[in-house]
Every structure is written in structure tokens, then in C-alpha cells.
């Protein structure tokens, strides 16, 4: 990373701050303004450290991403520690770096991916103006910004060098493998009981859904590491790690993650056959027809569950049978909230109800026949469909912009795979496409992009694709010469 600190800059900064704060103190007759220059000057070495050590802090962020834990300071303030403070610090470093040397980021600013993201952020800013609770909307926008700046811009900048892709893979997979090993060990003491899984992955993951989601998304990265490792002894260790990951995925008892694995395998075949675009088109058409058919004449009411039969099953085989028979409480409650979510979108289709507003607004829009034993929602959780969540909180334009970004990322991964001559970059593009498809699958039944784990992976993938696009440009220029 380029340094932005020079002694001349520091001298002018110190003199200017002392002069301006002293003048303002005289004008306002408030002596505490005299303390501001001292605070700024004392904070300057810390700022200098952050700027000069930005890349090291970035690698630390990747290491702690699977290890971070949620901590609520109050009922209204919670952070993921330690990754979210690192994201905030790195965001300031990125902004400072852009101001000092904007040309370093030109290839990022010229990227269509970056433009999609900017368009999405602009609409978030517009919808913020219409949000009933603007403080919640502002916090949501700030959180999005400090995720995107390091994980998209800084990722793309750092991955100019091909060796960094290997480093990224290892720094994500090794900590996650340690979490899986400790989870399996703790789970074994409970006989791998279905109910016991909920308490074995703490404090790193809130629940088995988040845990299995990140695990399944990193399994393709494990295969990528294995593919490009030449040392036979190291390959044995990597195979053992992949085997442990699959065992961990099985005992996570997460149907959504198992489905995502199947989607990833299908995505592998679709990308290699250059058929992903057609599959997305067919999927969109099928989805639109299904939604219209369910809404027409209230056909969706036919899927209302039997309230007394929709319970939580402590035995996993019974849990699966209930899922197939549409009597599983988690999926029944999802449908209960989806009905409310669709009605909320119909109520405010353009600007939505505002960010972080689902819980406070959805109950009047629910349908009584879909009510379950957990419909009082003690966890204050959301609609359990990220695409529906975007539409009801930020409006249909936000959904279209995000869906457009997601589809573009998927098609970009496929395009890069077929355009690269370098097999190393081709394999990376393929794996990124698979991860994106898995994330898409997971977010049809959850809202995991709002979490630090899957949200972090999603924006990291966007940054990596920008970096890969830069490498493709270099490859083409080299081939032309």
C-alpha cells in the first residue's frame, strides 16, 4: 500500500489544527476546543500505523473472519468482534489512500462491478430519505460502506499479485478448519445429537445455519488449494482437512447448506459448459411464473400448515420427514413471514419500510392460517429470504439493482473462466462462481449477506473478480505483444 504520511504534511496539519481550533475557541468562548488539536496530534501516530500497515491488517481481517463473535454492547448496538472494528479501521485507511493516490484505484473505478455497487449504494441513500426510522437506515448504510470499502476495493488492489490468491485461500480455510475441529470434538461428547449442534460452534457462530453456510462455501476453496499444491505430503494434509470439512458439514444438520452443496456441484458443470446464463434465465422465468400463480386467487393459502402438527422435532430423521411433508416448523414459519413480506412489498413497492424495519412492521401483514408456535418471534429475526428482505425494506428498485449485481458477478465469473488462458486464474474464476451460486442458494431461505461471515465472503468475492479482470487485461496485453 502507498504511504500517505510525510513530515511536511504532519507539520502543516498540526499548525493548522492549532490555529483553527484556537480561533474557534475564541469565537465560541468554549475552551474545550483547545483540546482538539492535542487529541488529533496524538491520534496521528495511530493513523500513520494503520495506513502504513494496511495490508497486514487486511490479512488479519481474513484470519479472524471465521473466528469473530457477535457482541451486543446494548439493545441497540452490537458488533462482530474483532472483524467489524478492523473493517471500520481499514475503511478509513482505504479512503485516505484514495485521496492520496487515486490513480492506484482507477482500474477498480472503471470496473462495471464497482459501478453496480455504487448504483446500489445510491439507491440505499435515496431509500434512507423515506425511512421512518432514519437512524436505523443510516447505521445500515454505514455498515454496508465499511464492509464494501475494504472487502471490495482493498481486496481488488491487494490482489494485483497472483500469489495473494493463495494467501487469501489459506487465511480463510485454516481458521475455519480449526473451528470445525473444535465443533466436532464438542459435538462428539453429546453423541452428535441433533439438538446439541446448537451449542457446539460457539462463540464463533450464532447458530448451525451460519456455521454450515460458511463451511460449505469454503469447501470449494479447499479443493482449489489441493489442486495447486505440488508437495505430496502437503496434499495428504489438505485431503484430511477436506474430509474433516465434509464430516463437519454432515453433522451440522443444515438442509440449506446441503442444498447449497448440490447447487455448487451443478454450478461447476454449468460454468464449465458455459450454460450458466441460460440456467439463470430459466430460473428467473420459473420463479416469476410460480409467484404469479401463487398470488393469483390466493392459491398460496393451500400451503397453510396444520398449526398443531407443525412442531420442532428433536430427532433429525423426523425433522427431514416433516420437511418433506411441509410440517417442519422452521420452514412453516418461513412461509408465514414470506406471506407478510410479499404483502409489505405490495404496500410500499418503491422505497420500502426502511432498513432494519421488518421486525417492527411485519405482524399486521401476516396471515393467521400460517401462524406457528414460534410466530411471536422472540429472536427478533427477519423474513429469512434476503431478496425479499431487500424489496420490503428498500423497495423493488433496490432488489433489481442487487439482483443485477449478483447476476453480473455470476456471469463475470463464467466469462473469466472461459477467457483466461492461464489455468491458475481459470480455476479461481470457477471457484468464485461456485461460491456465489452457493451464497445465492443459501439466501433464498436466509438473510446471511447481512452477517459478517457470508456477507464478508460475498463482498470479498466481488473484489476478487475485479482483481481477476485486471489480470485478464494484463494477459491479453502480454499475448498481443
N, C-alpha and C positions, 0 to 999 in steps of 0.2 A: 504494500500500500504506500502511496506517496505521502511524504511528511508535509504537514501544513504549518509547522511551528518554526518560526525564525525569531531570533533575539530582537531584531528591529521591530517586528510585529508586536512582540510582547511589551517592549518599551512604550510604543505608541498606545497600545491598549491600556497599559497601566496609567499613563499620564492622562489620557482622555477620560477614563472612568473616574479618576480622582477629581478632575476638573468639573465634569458634568454633574457628578453626584454632589460635589461641594456646592456648586451653583444652585442645584435643585433644592438642596437643604436650606440655603439662604432664602430662596424664594418661597418655600413652603413652611419655613420655620419648624421643620421636623428634623431633629438631629440624627435620628436613626439612619437616614440616608447616607451619612458619613461612613457607616459600617459596610455598605455595599461594596465599595472598591476593594476593601481588605478581603472580603469573602470571595470576590471574583479572582483576585490575585492568588489567594491561597488555593482556590479550586483549579487554577491554571495548570499546575504540575500534574494533577489527576487527569485533566483533559488531555494534556500532552501525552501521558502514558497511554490513554485509550486510543488516541489517534495513531501513535507510533506502534502500538501492539494490536492493531485492529484485527489482523489476520490470525494471530494467536488466540484472541478472544472468540473469533469465529469458529475455530476448531474446537475450542472449549464448549461452545454452544452446541455443536453437533454431538459431542460426547455426552453432555448432560440431558439432551433432548429425551432419550428413553428413560432417564433416571429422575426426571423432575417430578415434583409432587405439588398438588394443589393445597394452598393455604389461604384461609379466609381471615383477614385481619378484622373484619366486621361483617355485618349482614349485607353491606353494600359494596365492600371492597375485598376482592380476592385476587391472588396472583399465583401463577405457576412458578415455583422456585426450584432451582435458580435460573431457569432458562428465560423467563419473561424479563427480569431485570437486565439480563445480558442482551436481550433483543432491544430493549429501550436504549441502553448504552451504545450498542452498535448502530442504532438508527441515527443518533446524534453524530457518531463518527462518519457515517455514510454521507449525511447532509453536509458536514464540514468538508469532506473530501470532494464532494460535487462542487461546492463553492470555490475550492482552491484549484481543482484541476478537472473541469467539466468535460474536457476532451477525452479523458480516460473512459467516460461512460457513454460516449457518442454511439458506439455500436449497440448499446443497450437501449438508448433512447430511440434509435432508428428501428428497433425490433417491433413487429406487429404485436407480439405478446405484451410488450410494455404498453403499447397504445391501447390494447384491450383492457389492461389493468387500470390505466388512467381513466378510461371511459367509465369503467365500473365504479371507481372512486368518486368521479364527478357526480354520477347518479346518486351515490350514497350521500354526498354532500347536499344534493338537491332534496332528497327524501328527508334528510335531517331537518330541513326548514319546516316540514309539515308534521314532524313527530310530536305527539302530545307531550312526551317526556324528553325534552331535548338534551338533558344532562346524560341520560342513558344512551341516547343516539351519539352524542359527542364521544363518550367513553368507547363505544363500539367502533367509531371511525378511527379514533386514536389507536386502539388495539390493532385494527386492520393495518394501519400505516406502519406501526413498529414491527409487525410481522413481515410485511412486504419489503420494506427497505433493506433489511439485512438478508432475508432469505431469497429475494429475487435479485436485487441489484448487486449486493455484495457477493452472492453465490456466482452470478454470471461473471463478475470481474475477476474473482479469485480463480475460476476455472478456465482461465486463458491457457493454463498449462495442463497438459494431458495427465501428468502424474497426480494432480489433485483429485481426479475422479476416483482413483484407487483409495486415496486417503479418506475421502468422503464416505465411501462404502464401508471401510474398516471402522471408522469412528462412529458410525451408526450401528453397525451389526454387532460389534464386540460388547458394548454396554447392554444391548438388548438381549444378547445371549446370556449374559450374567443374570439379568432379570428373569429369564426363562428358567435357568438352572435353579435359582432360589425359589421360584414359584413352584416348580415341580417337586423340589425337596420338601417344602412345607406342605404341599398338597398330598404327598405320599403318606405323611403322618396321619392324614384323615382318610386314607384309603381311596384317594382320588374321587371322593364323594362329589356329586353334582352340586349340592348346596354349598359345600365347603370352598369351592373355587372363588367365591366372592371375597374371601378374607386372605387369600394367599398371595396376591400380587401387590399388596400394599407395601410401602406407601407410594410406590411408583405409578400405579394406575388406579383410577377411581373404581373401575369395575372390569369384569371379564370381557365386555364388549370393546372397550378402549384398548385393553391389553391384546386381545386376539387380532384386532384391526391393524395395529402397528406391526405385530408379529407376521401376519400374512403378507403385508406389504413389503417387508424386508426379506422374505424368503427368496424372491427372485434376485435380490441383490447378493444373497449368499451364493446362489448358483453362478452369478456373474464373477464373483471373487474366485470361485473354484475353477471356472473356465479359463481364467487368465493367470492362474497360479501354475508355475512350472515345476516347482520343487515337489517330488513325490511325497515326502514326509509331511509337508505343509498341507498338501491335498487331502491326506488322511484326516488331519485335524479339522479341516473345513468340512469334509463329508460327515464327520462326527457332529460338528456344530449344526449342520443342516438337518441331520437325523433328530437331534435334540429339539430343534425348532418345530419339526413336524409332530413330534410327541407332545410338545407344549401346545401346539395348535389343536391337536385332538382333545387333550384334556382341558382345554379352555371352554369346551362345550358351547361354542358360539356358532349358531347356524348361519349368521350373516357372514362370518369370516370364512366358513367352509364354502359358502356360495361364492364369495369373492375369489377364493382359490380356483374354483371351476371357471369363473369369468376370466381370470388371469390366463388359464390354460387355453381357453377359447381365443382370448386376445392374442396370445403368442401365435396361434395359427392364422388368425385374420390379418395381423400385421405382416407376417411373412408372405402371405398370399396377396397382399395389397388390397384387401377387401374390407378394411375397417370402415371406410366411408360409407359403403353400401349397407353394412350392418347397422351403423348409426342411423341412417335414413330409414331403414325398415323398422328399427326400434322406435324412432320418434313417431312414425306414422301409426304403428301399432298402439303406442301409448295414447296418442290423441284420440284415436277411434275408441279405445277402451274407456277413456274418461268421458267422452261424449255419450257413449252407450250407457254408462253407469248413471250419469246425471239425468239422462232422458227418462221422463216418467218415474223418477226416483227409484230406478232399478237397484241402486246401491242398498236400499232398505232390505233387500232379500238376504244380505250378508250379515244382518244383525245377529249377534251371538245369543245363546241362551245364558242369561246372567248367572244362574246358579250352577251351571256346568262349566263356566269359564273361571277356572281357578289356577293357582300356582301348583305345579307338580314337582315334588322333590325327587322323583325318580326320572332320570334322563330319558329312558325309553318311553315312559308315559308322556313326558314333555314333547318328544318327537311325534308321538301318535296324536296328541292334542293339537299340535301344529298342523298336521295333515288334515285333521277333522275340523279345523278352524275353531277349536275350543281352547287354544292356548291363550293365557291371559295377557301376555306381553304383546302379541300380535293383535288381539282383540282390542286392547287399549290403544294401540297404534291407529287402528281403523277409527276408533272413537275420536281421536284427535285429528286425524286426517279429514274427517267429515267437517269438524269445526274449522279446520284450516282452509278448506275449499270455500266454505261459507264466508270466512273472513276476507278471502281474496275477492269474492264477488261483491262484498260490501265496500272495500276500498282497493280497487284494482290498480290504481296508478301510483300512489305514494305509500300504500300500506299503513300499518298501525304504528310504525316506528320500531327501530332496533330494540331488541331485548324486551319486547312488549307482549309476546304470545301468552305467557302465563297470566298476566293481569287482565287479559281481554277475552280469552277463548271460551270460558264457560257458557256465556249466553248463546254461543253459536253451536254448541254440542247438540246431538240428537239423543233423546232419552233411551231409545231401544239399543243403542250401542254402549251404554254405560256398563262399566265393570267394577269389580271390587276395589280397584286402585284408582278410580276416576277422580278421587279427591286430590290426587297428585301431590302427596306430601313432599316429594323431592323437588318440586317446582321445575320439573323437566319440560322440554319443549315438544314440538309436534312430531319429532322422530322422522323427519324427511327434510333434508337440507334444502332441496329445491323448492318445496312448498313453504318452508320457513322463510326463504328469501322473498318469495312472492307476497306472503301475507304481511311481512314486516317492512319491506322496502318497495313493494309494488312489482307488477309484471315486467316493467322495463328493466329492473334490476335482475330479475330471473333470466330474461333474454340476454342481457349482457354477460352474466356469469355463465350461462349455458353456451353462449357463443365463444367465450374464452376457453371453456373446458373442451368443446369440440375442436377448436383450433389447436389446442395443445395436443390432443389425441392425434389429429391429422398431421400435425407437425412432426410428432414422434415417428409416425409411419413414413412420412416423406423423407426424413433424415435417414431412417434405416435403409431406404432404397436408393438414396443419392450418394451416401458415403461409399468410398472405395476401401477405406481403412476399416478392417473388421473389428478393431477395438471400439471405434466410435459407433459402428453399426450395432454392436451388441448393447452398448449403453443406451442408444436410442430405443432399441427394442424393449429393454427392461423398464425404461421410463414410461413407455406406452402401456406396458402391462400394469405398472404401479398405478397409473392414472385410471385405468379401467377398474382396478380393484377398489380404488377410492370412490369412484363413481358408484359402483355396486353397493358399497357399504353405506353411502349417504342417501340411498333410496329408503333405507329403514332407520337411519340415524342422522344426527347433525354433527358429525365428527370433524368437519372442517372448522368448527368453532372451538375445537380443542387444540392444545399446543402440539400434541403428538401427530395426529393426522393432518391438522391444519399446517403444521410445520413442514411435513413431508410434501404436501400439495404445493405450497409456495416454493419450497426448495426445488421441486421438480420443474416448475416454471423457470426458475433461474438457471438450472442445468440445461434446459432446452435452448435458452438464449445463448449460453456458452457453447453448446454443440453447434448451433447455427453459425457462430463465429468461426469455429474450427472447419466447418464445411466450406466457408468462404475462402479460408486460407488454403485448404486442399485444392479447391478449384483453381485458385490463382497459381499455385505451385505446379499443377498439372498442365495449365495453359502455357507456362514458361517452358 
